[in-house]
Amino acid sequence: MIFEELELPGLFRLLPEPHADERGFFARTHCESEFAERGLVGRFAQSSVSFNHRRGTVRGMHFSKPPHAETKLVRCTAGAIHDAVIDLRPGSPTYRRSLSVTLSAANRHALYIPAGLAHGFQTLSDDTEILYMIDRPFVASAADGVRWDDPAFDLTWPEPVSIIAARDLAFPDWTGR
Ligand SMILES: Cc1cn([C@H]2C[C@H](O)[C@@H](COP(=O)(O)OP(=O)(O)O[C@H]3O[C@@H](C)C(=O)[C@@H](O)[C@H]3O)O2)c(=O)[nH]c1=O
């Protein structure tokens, strides 16, 4: 796997290194020791799939409050997404900055998202599927988020929003929390 550190410290894009032959290819998608060599979390307690019917669907921007803050490895296994994160780590040099990448079944990129970042995405095609690996068990009472259109952040979205959960629309403004 190729690890590319992005502009937010500790955020990595992972690219597969395919071993190709006439049948197709074989490529590693996760390796605990390769993560550990870089000081990254490489053990994941849960894996979950997110299926989305419609293009333009937004989920996010989610994070889990300490002591349940999650590290996530996210990939898109069907269709494509505009995947976005926001740095919510107090004291981080990139505090409040956002960053987005395209993850798709075709490019097979994954995003390693360290604890302390909010995460969300918009689907770029119908019938899109996202696969998560998360380093700790989900704790519903710790789940929190910031709004997709919160003016405290520099988020931009490529498409009109077609579907978004009522809960995601109701997150209060970040400023003043
Ligand atoms: C996230 C999550 C939800 N659930 C349950 C809670 C709820 O009843 C149902 C649907 O949950 P949600 O509406 O929160 O699903 P969703 O909005 O897709 O939540 C996800 O959004 C993206 C952006 C992330 O980054 C993920 O970590 C996760 O927060 O599934 C779990 O059992 N385990 C989990 O890990």
The ligand as a MOL file (V3000), in Angstrom:
LIG
                    3D

  0  0  0     0  0            999 V3000
M  V30 BEGIN CTAB
M  V30 COUNTS 35 37 0 0 0
M  V30 BEGIN ATOM
M  V30 1 C -22.3660 4.6150 13.0030 0
M  V30 2 C -23.1050 3.4260 13.6110 0
M  V30 3 C -24.4710 3.4110 13.6690 0
M  V30 4 N -25.1300 2.3610 14.2170 0
M  V30 5 C -26.5970 2.3950 14.2310 0
M  V30 6 C -27.1970 3.6340 14.8610 0
M  V30 7 C -28.4430 3.8770 14.0430 0
M  V30 8 O -29.5280 3.1330 14.5820 0
M  V30 9 C -28.1230 3.3080 12.6730 0
M  V30 10 C -27.7930 4.3560 11.6220 0
M  V30 11 O -26.7780 5.1890 12.1630 0
M  V30 12 P -26.4290 6.6020 11.5310 0
M  V30 13 O -27.6780 7.2480 11.0650 0
M  V30 14 O -25.5940 7.3410 12.5260 0
M  V30 15 O -25.5750 6.1990 10.2590 0
M  V30 16 P -24.6130 7.1560 9.4020 0
M  V30 17 O -25.2460 8.4860 9.3040 0
M  V30 18 O -24.2820 6.4630 8.1500 0
M  V30 19 O -23.3370 7.2490 10.3280 0
M  V30 20 C -22.0480 7.1740 9.7630 0
M  V30 21 O -21.8140 8.3930 9.0670 0
M  V30 22 C -20.4990 8.5300 8.5390 0
M  V30 23 C -20.4040 9.9250 7.9540 0
M  V30 24 C -19.4270 8.1510 9.4740 0
M  V30 25 O -18.3370 8.7180 9.4970 0
M  V30 26 C -19.6760 6.9210 10.2860 0
M  V30 27 O -18.6910 6.7450 11.2960 0
M  V30 28 C -21.0470 6.9640 10.8860 0
M  V30 29 O -21.1270 8.0270 11.8270 0
M  V30 30 O -27.0340 2.4020 12.8620 0
M  V30 31 C -24.4480 1.2870 14.7190 0
M  V30 32 O -25.0610 0.3190 15.2310 0
M  V30 33 N -23.0910 1.2640 14.6560 0
M  V30 34 C -22.3950 2.3000 14.1140 0
M  V30 35 O -21.1110 2.2500 14.0460 0
M  V30 END ATOM
M  V30 BEGIN BOND
M  V30 1 1 1 2
M  V30 2 2 2 3
M  V30 3 1 2 34
M  V30 4 1 3 4
M  V30 5 1 4 5
M  V30 6 1 4 31
M  V30 7 1 5 6
M  V30 8 1 5 30
M  V30 9 1 6 7
M  V30 10 1 7 8
M  V30 11 1 7 9
M  V30 12 1 9 10
M  V30 13 1 9 30
M  V30 14 1 10 11
M  V30 15 1 11 12
M  V30 16 2 12 13
M  V30 17 1 12 14
M  V30 18 1 12 15
M  V30 19 1 15 16
M  V30 20 2 16 17
M  V30 21 1 16 18
M  V30 22 1 16 19
M  V30 23 1 19 20
M  V30 24 1 20 21
M  V30 25 1 20 28
M  V30 26 1 21 22
M  V30 27 1 22 23
M  V30 28 1 22 24
M  V30 29 2 24 25
M  V30 30 1 24 26
M  V30 31 1 26 27
M  V30 32 1 26 28
M  V30 33 1 28 29
M  V30 34 2 31 32
M  V30 35 1 31 33
M  V30 36 1 33 34
M  V30 37 2 34 35
M  V30 END BOND
M  V30 END CTAB
M  END
